[in-house]
């Protein structure tokens, strides 16, 4: 990333921006739901202090191309922080998208709206053409978001997920010219 530019994406209903230290408590609260514990247990913070430490690290990544690059999703109308969208480095210079909407806000299309807006912006900033989406095969909501956002299935079967062999689906999104 040459020349740091603050993240600010606006959709009809959402704002995707940068984390701030004062978000620790809401980030912790958003991380505590059952789906998050089930699908991404490494992204659950039991205390605001744990969340605060993680936020400090994530904030330090802004302006870097090292990742992870994590951005909160805010509902314009209420100013509620409802989750995040992120890009994380994986094997061989590739990148993987991640996203989470807190349980009390799911079922409103927020994840798909945020991911659709985020993909072309972050791909442009990092000068990348492909972004992977890897999910447990049982995470039907995540797979539906990927389908709505133009990801194509590359593989369904047993693969590593959070260090354990599980049934996964690996998808890819390609930047359009």
N, C-alpha and C positions, 0 to 999 in steps of 0.2 A: 504494500500500500504506500504509494508515494503521496505526500501531502495529506495530513489527517483532516478528515471532514466528519463532523459530528453526524451520527445517525439520526435521521428524522424522516420517517415515512408516514404519510397519512392516507387512510382509506376512507370510505364513506363513514364507517363507525369507529375506526381504531387509529391509534397512534403507536408506532413502533419507534422507540427512542433508546436512550442509554440508561443503564442502571445508575443509581445514586446510593450512597451509603444509608440514607434514611429509609430505604426500601426493605431493610433486613427483616422486619417483623412480617410484612405482607408476603415477602418471598418465602419465609418459613411457613406461614399459614397456607399459602398456595401449594407448598410441597407436601403437605401432610395427608392428602386424600389417598384413598385405597388404590385407585388406579396408578398413581405415581409410585406408591410403595410396590405395587405389583410389576409394573413395566420398567421403571427406572429407579430402582432403590438407591442408587448412588447419588440421586438428586433429591433426597429427603433430608431436611435439616430439623433436628429435634428441638433446637433452641435458636433464639434470635442471634446469639453470639456465634453459633456455627454458621448461620446464614451470613452474618456480618463479615466473618473471615473469608468466606467464599466470595462475597461481593467485592471485597477489596482486591482479591486476585483477578476476578473477572473484569473489573473496571480497569485494572492495569493492562489488560489485553487490548483495549481500544487504541487504535492507531497502529496496531501491529498486524502482521499477517500470520502470526503464530497460532492464534486461537487458543482455547475456544472463544468464539465471538457470540456473546449472549445479550439479547435485547428484550426488555420488558414490553408487554403488550398492554396498552392502556385503552379503556373504553372512553371515547371522547365525551359522551353525554354525562357519565357519572364520575369520570376521572379515576375509576377503579383499575388497579393493576391486577389483571386476570391471569397472567401467565407469562410465557416467554417464547421466543423463537431464537434458534441458535444455529451456528455452523461450527462444526468441530473437525479438525484434521484427522484423517485416518491414513491407511497405508499408501505409500508411494506418492505423496503429494495430493491425494484425493481428499475430498471434503464430504461430510455427512450432515444433513439437516436434522435438527431435533426441534421439538415444540411440545409445549404442555399448556393446557388451559385448566385452571382449577375447576374441580368437579361442579361447584355451584354455578359455573358459567358455561358448562358444556351443552351441546345440543342447539347452539345458536349460530353455527357456521363461523365462529370467530377464528378457529384454527386455520381453516381453508382460506379465509379472507386475509389473514396475516401472512401465511406461507406464500400465497400467490403474489402478494405485494413485495415480500422480502426477497424471493429468489432472484429476480432480475437485478435488483439493486446490489445485493451482496455479490452476485456473480460478476457484475461490472466492476465493483470495487476491488475484488481480488483477481480480476482478469482470468476467470475460469469459465469453462464452457459446460461442465458437468457437475452435478451434485447428486450424491447417493442418499437414499432413504432406506434405512434398515429397521425392520420392526419384527416383533414376535408375530407369527402367523395368526395367533389368537387375538391380537390387538386390532379388532375390526374397525374401530373408530380411526385409528392412525392410518390404516390402509385406505380407508375411504377418503381421508384428507389428501393423501398422496395421489389417488386417482383423480380427484377434483382439481388437483394442481398440475396435472400433466406428467406425472411420473409414469414410467413404463416398467413392467416387471422384468427383471433379469434372471431371478432365481427364487424358487420356493423349495425348501427342504431343510435338512439339518445343517446348522452352521453355528459358529460362535456368536453368542449374545451375552454381553456383560461377563465374559470369561467362562461361560457354560455352554455346552452343546444343547441347542434348542431348535425347534422348528421356527424358521425365520422366513421372511420375504425380503429380498434385496431388490430395490427399485432404483431407477435413474431418471433424473430430470436433465434435459439438455437445453441450453440457452439458444433461443431463436435469433437469427440475424435480422 
